[in-house]
């Protein structure tokens, strides 16, 4: 098969090219455009990338919050066993604190020498409620300490016995009007003492004289 033939006679003379160059001379050629129009498809792609990046950042923040939540909750919730002593007899009390509510809960099971006790120390209302589950009565007193001092005091009872007999309380009669009890004590104490009569108690010196109609209790 013969190779293709090239007709050189149709090639543009060199003189014509040189003439074109002379015609252009020092004339400036048009400069390239300073901005390039972005096609709609490119804009959509960039928008999708931004949405993906924002979603990834939000997901990372949520995951970090979920991971840190149990640790933060644990920091404000504590639980331990404390000890109480009366007339040479001993018992354990379950103590739980809730820093977010600023409340201390105390529970003691019934033994041969101790009645079953449920106590709520609410430092938001500065009130304390003690429920004698055996007699179905509640005793209410005012708190005279901060939440931090209360936690420190009950931590002290982990290694040192609490001695109720050193802090006698006089029961004030008649019982508190149920219509105003929840308002005075707050909902935390009212929920524990719901359905039972509640009495104010007052501190009395251990050696103070007591009448026959004076009821003294030890919580």
Residue frames as qw, qx, qy, qz and C-alpha x, y, z in Angstrom:
[[0.000, 0.889, 0.458, 0.000, 0.00, 0.00, 0.00],
 [0.434, 0.467, -0.023, 0.770, 1.46, 3.39, -1.02],
 [0.282, -0.402, -0.456, 0.743, 2.02, 6.05, 1.68],
 [0.163, 0.879, 0.432, -0.118, -0.24, 9.13, 1.60],
 [0.489, 0.363, 0.157, 0.778, 0.91, 12.01, -0.53],
 [0.209, -0.733, -0.311, 0.567, 1.28, 15.52, 0.91],
 [0.419, 0.715, 0.295, 0.476, 0.70, 18.45, -1.39],
 [0.468, -0.408, -0.168, 0.766, 3.20, 21.09, -0.32],
 [0.172, 0.332, 0.356, 0.856, 1.91, 23.47, -2.87],
 [0.344, -0.725, -0.453, -0.389, -1.08, 24.33, -0.62],
 [0.586, -0.441, -0.378, 0.565, 1.09, 25.26, 2.39],
 [0.006, -0.986, -0.165, 0.025, 0.80, 28.94, 3.40],
 [0.592, 0.541, -0.210, 0.559, 3.90, 30.86, 2.29],
 [0.571, -0.346, -0.382, 0.639, 6.18, 32.05, 5.06],
 [0.143, 0.204, 0.078, 0.965, 5.90, 35.60, 3.71],
 [0.420, -0.566, -0.429, -0.565, 2.17, 35.66, 4.59],
 [0.685, -0.529, -0.438, 0.243, 2.92, 34.70, 8.19],
 [0.467, -0.129, -0.132, 0.865, 5.57, 37.37, 8.50],
 [0.064, -0.391, -0.279, -0.875, 3.15, 39.92, 7.07],
 [0.555, -0.632, -0.481, -0.246, 0.55, 39.04, 9.69],
 [0.650, -0.414, -0.324, 0.548, 3.13, 39.53, 12.43],
 [0.276, 0.081, 0.050, 0.956, 4.04, 42.94, 11.05],
 [0.279, -0.545, -0.413, -0.674, 0.37, 43.93, 11.00],
 [0.639, -0.619, -0.447, 0.095, -0.04, 43.05, 14.68],
 [0.277, 0.643, -0.267, 0.662, 3.07, 44.99, 15.68],
 [0.127, 0.155, -0.643, 0.739, 2.89, 46.42, 19.18],
 [0.589, -0.345, -0.200, -0.703, -0.85, 46.01, 19.48],
 [0.268, -0.251, 0.799, -0.475, -1.83, 44.41, 22.79],
 [0.388, -0.166, -0.860, -0.288, -3.65, 41.16, 22.68],
 [0.595, -0.543, -0.127, -0.579, -6.83, 40.93, 24.79],
 [0.072, -0.398, 0.785, -0.469, -6.02, 40.04, 28.40],
 [0.362, -0.216, -0.905, -0.059, -7.54, 36.90, 29.93],
 [0.478, -0.663, -0.280, -0.503, -10.67, 37.35, 32.05],
 [0.032, -0.480, 0.614, -0.626, -10.05, 38.16, 35.72],
 [0.550, -0.087, 0.637, -0.533, -12.90, 35.96, 36.98],
 [0.222, 0.032, -0.905, -0.363, -14.24, 32.63, 35.92],
 [0.662, -0.181, -0.016, -0.727, -17.91, 31.92, 36.12],
 [0.206, -0.165, 0.937, -0.229, -18.58, 28.93, 38.33],
 [0.443, -0.135, -0.708, -0.533, -20.95, 26.48, 36.85],
 [0.679, -0.403, 0.063, -0.610, -24.03, 25.57, 38.96],
 [0.932, -0.069, -0.355, 0.015, -22.79, 21.98, 39.35],
 [0.521, 0.276, -0.486, 0.645, -19.58, 23.21, 40.97],
 [0.273, -0.434, 0.268, -0.816, -21.47, 25.42, 43.41],
 [0.859, -0.276, -0.130, -0.412, -23.71, 22.50, 44.39],
 [0.842, 0.080, -0.452, 0.283, -20.68, 20.30, 44.99],
 [0.243, 0.351, -0.456, 0.781, -19.08, 22.88, 47.26],
 [0.536, -0.403, 0.112, -0.733, -22.31, 23.31, 49.19],
 [0.930, -0.166, -0.290, -0.152, -22.55, 19.58, 49.76],
 [0.648, 0.207, -0.499, 0.537, -18.97, 19.52, 51.06],
 [0.095, -0.412, 0.347, -0.837, -19.77, 22.28, 53.54],
 [0.768, -0.326, -0.052, -0.548, -22.86, 20.42, 54.77],
 [0.902, -0.015, -0.411, 0.128, -20.82, 17.24, 55.25],
 [0.417, 0.297, -0.480, 0.712, -18.12, 19.11, 57.20],
 [0.359, -0.403, 0.227, -0.811, -20.68, 20.87, 59.43],
 [0.885, -0.231, -0.203, -0.350, -22.45, 17.58, 60.10],
 [0.785, 0.108, -0.490, 0.363, -19.19, 15.94, 61.03],
 [0.136, 0.356, -0.433, 0.817, -18.33, 18.75, 63.48],
 [0.604, -0.357, 0.088, -0.707, -21.79, 18.62, 65.11],
 [0.926, -0.101, -0.346, -0.113, -21.55, 14.84, 65.41],
 [0.591, 0.217, -0.531, 0.568, -18.15, 15.11, 67.08],
 [0.164, -0.381, 0.341, -0.844, -19.50, 17.65, 69.59],
 [0.797, -0.272, -0.070, -0.535, -22.53, 15.48, 70.44],
 [0.881, 0.028, -0.451, 0.138, -20.34, 12.38, 70.82],
 [0.345, 0.308, -0.518, 0.720, -18.02, 14.26, 73.17],
 [0.428, -0.371, 0.217, -0.795, -20.95, 15.46, 75.27],
 [0.906, -0.176, -0.226, -0.313, -22.38, 11.93, 75.56],
 [0.759, 0.147, -0.508, 0.380, -18.98, 10.57, 76.56],
 [0.178, 0.307, -0.456, 0.816, -18.42, 13.26, 79.19],
 [0.553, -0.475, -0.146, -0.669, -21.95, 13.16, 80.66],
 [0.852, -0.343, -0.395, 0.030, -21.46, 10.08, 82.92],
 [0.580, 0.060, -0.366, 0.725, -18.27, 11.61, 84.31],
 [0.090, -0.380, 0.093, -0.916, -19.96, 14.92, 85.07],
 [0.709, -0.454, -0.266, -0.469, -22.90, 13.18, 86.69],
 [0.821, -0.188, -0.451, 0.296, -20.59, 11.03, 88.79],
 [0.328, 0.264, -0.321, 0.848, -18.83, 14.12, 90.07],
 [0.333, -0.330, 0.122, -0.875, -22.10, 15.38, 91.58],
 [0.865, -0.279, -0.168, -0.381, -23.45, 12.05, 92.89],
 [0.185, 0.437, -0.810, 0.345, -21.75, 10.33, 95.80],
 [0.851, -0.313, -0.226, -0.356, -22.72, 7.36, 97.89],
 [0.308, 0.368, -0.776, 0.409, -21.26, 5.83, 101.03],
 [0.680, -0.480, -0.554, -0.031, -22.04, 4.06, 104.32],
 [0.052, -0.591, 0.417, -0.689, -21.89, 5.89, 107.61],
 [0.499, -0.182, -0.806, 0.262, -22.23, 4.62, 111.19],
 [0.406, -0.601, 0.018, -0.688, -24.52, 5.49, 114.06],
 [0.421, -0.020, -0.809, 0.410, -24.30, 4.52, 117.72],
 [0.475, -0.518, 0.018, -0.711, -26.82, 4.62, 120.56],
 [0.752, -0.464, 0.320, -0.342, -26.50, 3.07, 124.03],
 [0.426, -0.446, 0.775, 0.136, -23.63, 0.91, 122.86],
 [0.697, 0.363, 0.617, 0.041, -25.49, -0.40, 119.82],
 [0.097, -0.454, 0.462, 0.756, -24.37, 0.24, 116.26],
 [0.638, 0.554, 0.531, -0.055, -26.00, 0.40, 112.84],
 [0.369, -0.045, 0.459, 0.807, -25.14, 1.48, 109.33],
 [0.331, 0.747, 0.314, -0.483, -26.76, 4.31, 107.41],
 [0.577, 0.342, 0.510, 0.539, -26.83, 4.66, 103.64],
 [0.033, -0.756, -0.061, 0.650, -25.90, 8.22, 102.56],
 [0.527, 0.402, 0.528, 0.531, -26.37, 9.59, 99.05],
 [0.056, -0.630, -0.063, 0.772, -25.77, 13.13, 97.82],
 [0.487, 0.617, 0.504, 0.358, -27.07, 14.92, 94.73],
 [0.345, -0.303, 0.008, 0.888, -25.04, 18.02, 94.00],
 [0.010, 0.318, 0.502, 0.804, -27.34, 19.28, 91.25],
 [0.426, -0.670, -0.503, -0.340, -30.30, 19.34, 93.67],
 [0.037, 0.479, -0.516, 0.710, -28.15, 20.14, 96.72],
 [0.810, -0.348, 0.006, -0.472, -29.86, 17.34, 98.63],
 [0.085, 0.357, -0.906, 0.212, -28.54, 14.64, 100.98],
 [0.826, -0.194, -0.273, -0.453, -30.54, 11.42, 101.43],
 [0.065, -0.380, 0.851, -0.356, -30.05, 9.13, 104.44],
 [0.829, -0.141, -0.316, -0.440, -31.63, 5.70, 104.91],
 [0.098, -0.379, 0.849, -0.356, -31.33, 3.28, 107.83],
 [0.605, -0.158, -0.720, -0.301, -32.87, -0.16, 108.12],
 [0.673, -0.565, 0.103, -0.465, -34.74, -1.26, 111.21],
 [0.468, 0.234, -0.800, 0.295, -32.81, -3.26, 113.80],
 [0.544, -0.482, -0.665, 0.174, -33.50, -4.40, 117.35],
 [0.390, -0.535, -0.300, 0.687, -32.29, -1.04, 118.66],
 [0.014, -0.301, 0.208, 0.930, -32.96, 1.39, 115.81],
 [0.551, 0.586, 0.493, -0.332, -36.12, 2.30, 113.95],
 [0.563, 0.357, 0.500, 0.553, -36.18, 2.50, 110.18],
 [0.075, -0.753, -0.088, 0.648, -35.28, 6.04, 109.16],
 [0.517, 0.527, 0.402, 0.541, -35.59, 7.98, 105.93],
 [0.229, -0.746, -0.120, 0.613, -34.10, 11.46, 105.97],
 [0.495, 0.642, 0.301, 0.501, -33.96, 14.24, 103.37],
 [0.340, -0.638, -0.069, 0.687, -31.72, 17.23, 103.92],
 [0.445, 0.712, 0.398, 0.369, -32.71, 19.84, 101.33],
 [0.420, -0.405, -0.046, 0.811, -30.21, 22.69, 101.22],
 [0.100, 0.386, 0.459, 0.794, -32.24, 24.45, 98.54],
 [0.410, -0.706, -0.348, -0.462, -34.99, 25.15, 101.09],
 [0.081, 0.444, -0.625, 0.637, -32.70, 24.83, 104.14],
 [0.757, -0.275, 0.202, -0.557, -35.06, 22.25, 105.61],
 [0.153, 0.260, -0.953, 0.036, -34.57, 18.69, 106.86],
 [0.795, -0.152, -0.043, -0.586, -37.19, 15.97, 107.10],
 [0.014, 0.284, -0.944, 0.170, -36.84, 12.72, 109.10],
 [0.762, -0.120, -0.270, -0.576, -39.40, 9.95, 108.70],
 [0.340, -0.246, 0.851, -0.315, -39.85, 7.36, 111.43],
 [0.486, 0.072, -0.683, -0.541, -41.16, 4.53, 109.27],
 [0.250, -0.180, -0.920, 0.241, -42.19, 2.48, 112.31],
 [0.041, 0.491, 0.574, -0.654, -44.40, 5.12, 113.93],
 [0.278, 0.598, 0.580, 0.478, -45.35, 6.66, 110.57],
 [0.154, -0.935, -0.183, 0.261, -44.40, 10.18, 111.57],
 [0.591, 0.512, -0.001, 0.623, -42.16, 12.89, 110.15],
 [0.432, -0.753, -0.145, 0.475, -40.04, 15.40, 112.01],
 [0.474, 0.737, 0.148, 0.458, -39.01, 18.65, 110.37],
 [0.503, -0.675, -0.033, 0.538, -36.15, 20.93, 111.34],
 [0.342, 0.933, -0.105, -0.046, -34.30, 23.88, 109.82],
 [0.856, 0.116, -0.037, 0.502, -30.77, 23.44, 108.50],
 [0.219, -0.959, 0.084, 0.160, -28.10, 25.78, 109.81],
 [0.519, -0.428, 0.561, 0.482, -25.25, 24.79, 107.54],
 [0.416, 0.573, -0.406, -0.577, -24.31, 24.92, 103.87],
 [0.952, 0.222, -0.086, -0.195, -24.57, 21.95, 101.52],
 [0.565, 0.539, -0.559, 0.280, -20.78, 21.62, 101.47],
 [0.198, -0.450, 0.666, -0.562, -20.63, 21.59, 105.28],
 [0.842, -0.064, 0.256, -0.471, -23.43, 19.02, 105.38],
 [0.881, 0.354, -0.313, -0.015, -21.58, 16.70, 103.00],
 [0.310, 0.529, -0.653, 0.443, -18.42, 17.05, 105.06],
 [0.496, -0.357, 0.524, -0.593, -20.31, 16.30, 108.28],
 [0.935, 0.054, 0.146, -0.318, -21.87, 13.11, 106.90],
 [0.720, 0.483, -0.473, 0.157, -18.54, 12.01, 105.42],
 [0.096, -0.562, 0.650, -0.503, -17.13, 12.31, 108.93],
 [0.771, -0.193, 0.394, -0.462, -19.57, 9.59, 110.03],
 [0.842, 0.341, -0.406, -0.100, -17.91, 7.05, 107.73],
 [0.596, 0.245, -0.624, 0.442, -15.11, 6.65, 110.26],
 [0.010, -0.078, 0.589, -0.805, -16.73, 8.18, 113.35],
 [0.094, -0.480, -0.872, 0.005, -20.04, 7.10, 114.81],
 [0.220, -0.475, -0.164, -0.836, -22.92, 9.52, 114.73],
 [0.214, -0.188, -0.796, 0.534, -24.29, 9.97, 118.25],
 [0.239, -0.586, -0.471, -0.615, -27.98, 10.96, 118.26],
 [0.560, -0.628, -0.502, 0.200, -28.17, 10.84, 122.06],
 [0.422, -0.259, -0.109, 0.862, -25.92, 13.92, 122.16],
 [0.100, -0.029, -0.249, -0.963, -28.52, 15.92, 120.22],
 [0.125, 0.456, 0.841, -0.263, -31.96, 15.52, 121.81],
 [0.110, -0.198, -0.390, -0.892, -34.91, 17.09, 120.01],
 [0.254, 0.310, 0.653, -0.642, -38.21, 18.24, 121.44],
 [0.092, 0.397, 0.785, 0.468, -41.34, 17.52, 119.42],
 [0.188, 0.140, 0.148, -0.961, -43.64, 20.50, 118.93],
 [0.081, 0.454, 0.881, 0.103, -47.36, 19.74, 118.91],
 [0.829, 0.278, 0.443, -0.199, -49.83, 19.86, 117.24],
 [0.651, 0.080, 0.538, 0.529, -48.59, 18.60, 113.84],
 [0.027, -0.314, 0.288, 0.904, -47.99, 20.98, 110.97],
 [0.612, 0.510, 0.280, -0.536, -51.04, 21.82, 108.89],
 [0.663, 0.126, 0.646, 0.357, -50.89, 19.58, 105.80],
 [0.416, 0.851, 0.315, 0.056, -52.15, 22.46, 103.66],
 [0.083, 0.960, -0.266, 0.019, -48.96, 24.43, 104.28],
 [0.781, -0.432, 0.404, 0.200, -46.52, 21.61, 104.93],
 [0.772, 0.317, 0.342, 0.432, -45.36, 21.10, 101.33],
 [0.228, 0.916, 0.037, 0.328, -44.96, 24.86, 100.93],
 [0.415, -0.850, 0.318, -0.071, -42.77, 25.08, 104.03],
 [0.747, -0.367, 0.527, 0.173, -40.72, 21.91, 103.58],
 [0.216, 0.559, -0.610, -0.518, -40.42, 21.75, 99.78],
 [0.859, 0.193, -0.218, -0.422, -41.38, 18.94, 97.41],
 [0.494, 0.360, -0.777, 0.151, -38.38, 16.69, 98.21],
 [0.077, -0.109, 0.792, -0.596, -39.34, 16.39, 101.88],
 [0.632, 0.114, 0.194, -0.741, -43.07, 16.46, 101.18],
 [0.743, 0.244, -0.526, -0.335, -42.75, 13.41, 98.92],
 [0.369, 0.168, -0.857, 0.318, -41.03, 11.39, 101.67],
 [0.101, 0.099, 0.686, -0.713, -43.50, 12.50, 104.34],
 [0.454, -0.082, -0.394, -0.795, -46.59, 12.19, 102.18],
 [0.696, -0.286, -0.557, -0.351, -49.59, 10.78, 104.02],
 [0.643, -0.344, -0.551, 0.406, -48.14, 10.94, 107.55],
 [0.242, -0.958, -0.152, -0.012, -48.29, 13.72, 110.18],
 [0.605, 0.383, -0.209, 0.666, -45.28, 16.02, 110.36],
 [0.493, -0.828, -0.216, 0.159, -44.01, 17.79, 113.49],
 [0.227, 0.838, -0.329, 0.372, -41.53, 20.55, 114.08],
 [0.835, -0.343, -0.262, 0.340, -38.59, 19.63, 116.32],
 [0.026, -0.937, 0.210, -0.277, -36.39, 21.94, 118.37],
 [0.604, 0.268, -0.585, 0.470, -32.90, 21.45, 119.76],
 [0.588, -0.766, 0.003, -0.261, -32.77, 21.21, 123.54],
 [0.054, 0.649, -0.708, 0.275, -29.71, 20.98, 125.80],
 [0.598, -0.011, -0.801, 0.011, -29.11, 17.43, 127.08],
 [0.288, -0.182, -0.721, 0.603, -29.45, 18.59, 130.68],
 [0.278, -0.229, -0.075, -0.930, -32.52, 20.83, 130.17],
 [0.351, 0.107, 0.755, -0.543, -35.50, 20.13, 132.48],
 [0.274, -0.089, -0.748, -0.598, -38.32, 18.23, 130.84],
 [0.566, -0.069, 0.328, -0.753, -41.97, 18.18, 131.74],
 [0.541, 0.066, 0.826, -0.141, -44.12, 15.09, 131.73],
 [0.636, 0.646, 0.374, -0.194, -45.79, 16.22, 128.51],
 [0.155, 0.799, -0.458, -0.357, -42.51, 16.92, 126.70],
 [0.957, 0.199, 0.204, 0.057, -41.67, 14.42, 124.00],
 [0.121, -0.772, 0.549, 0.298, -37.95, 14.03, 123.34],
 [0.940, 0.315, 0.128, 0.012, -36.65, 12.08, 120.36],
 [0.365, -0.611, 0.559, 0.426, -33.20, 11.18, 119.00],
 [0.776, 0.600, 0.053, -0.184, -32.76, 11.04, 115.28]]
